């Protein structure tokens, strides 16, 4: 037989107060880097990078890798 849990809905676990701001910061971090990566990959006509950055959520890691190592040279070479 299942027991009903007596949980006060107005009482949050103490770790939740720290987790929510961290998640918001990670989401903002990812959004900024994703936007920059998408913009640069679109400007350089790199469709594969654009799709990968748009589809995969990597907390900003994939866009940073693209921006740091995989952009075409600005002079067109």
Secondary structure, DSSP 8 states (H G I E B T S, - for coil): --------TT---TTHHHHHHHHHHHHHHHHHHHHHHHHHHHHTT-HHHHHHHHH---TTHHHHHIIIII---TT--
